[in-house]
Structure formats: structure tokens, C-alpha cells
Amino acid sequence: MNPVADVTRAWNGLAAIAAGRAEAHDHFSPTLGGLAIAVAWLLLSLLLGAAAQSVAVGMPRLDQVLFGLAIQAVTVAALFWATSLSLHFLKLHVPSFTVFVPIVYVLALMQVLAIPLLLLGPNAQVLAVVAAAAMIGRVGKVLAAMSTGTSIAFAFLSLMVLVLVPVALYMLFLQISSPA
């Protein structure tokens, strides 16, 4: 397994998904090893995003970076759970990794796209999240053969997970660490 070759194939796969080509699944490795490489690229993109934000607003403390990474890990786990349950309830008979490995690459791309959006302001990064949700819906349509309506609902579910889970965790941990 070559991580650089895997990410190159993944970019080609994401382009094939955007174009709606059914052979897009050939560009991803839907195995535990393929997921590990995708998660490593996501981690790298998260750290790159943190470095870019530190240029704009100052270097965060190590515990803040680790806390942010932990929240992202929980968000990715929740998204895997939502993806697996969606495929199960829809009875699509598609392995979860077939859909989730490309989703992790979409999340990594979202983090990279959010970096230049920092220049437009903190709220502009929401555009990257919405674009990622739309691409996740496209992943569902192309790789899991979801209907258009189902893929839109899948994109909306993914958007809710990507937005609400981190916000809820930040609120929870602020309450726990608050002395009041």
C-alpha cells in the first residue's frame, strides 16, 4: 500500500464520482487498510488546516489541537455509524467501506478547501461543509446506487452529522470544564 498512490487514485475516484461514472469504485480501496490511509490523509488535512488558522489567529495550545482532533474523530465515527445504518435500513447491500472510504477523502478535501475560505471570514468555511455534504450525496448516488431523493436525504443527514456533532461536543465539553 502506497499512501501517495492511494490519494492520487482517490482524487481520480472523486472526479469520477462527480462525473457520475460507475467505475469510480475502482479508484478506492474499500478495506480497513484503505480506510486507515484515508484517515491518515484526513488527519494531515486537519493539521494543515490548523496550521493555516494559526497564521490567521495565532498558534493554539497543544491541548486545543488535540481536543479539536478528538472532536473530529468522534464526528467521523458518527458519520460512519450514520452511513452504515443508512445502507442497512435502505437495504442497499453495499459494504459500508465501499461508501465510507470515499467519504473520508471528501472530508479531507473539505478541510483543504476550507483553508482559502479563511480569507473570506470564519463563516465562509460553511461553504466547504455544504459542498462536502453535496459530494457525499453524490457518493451515495454513484457508489451505492441510491435514487436522487435518497441521495439528497443522505447528503442532508451527513450535513447534520458534520455540523451538529462537533457543535454538541464543544458545548458539552465547555459545560464540563466550566467551574460554574
Summary of the structure (lengths in Angstrom):
residues: 180
radius of gyration: 16.5
end to end distance: 50.5
largest distance: 55.7
contacts: 540
relative contact order: 0.13
helix: 86%
strand: 0%
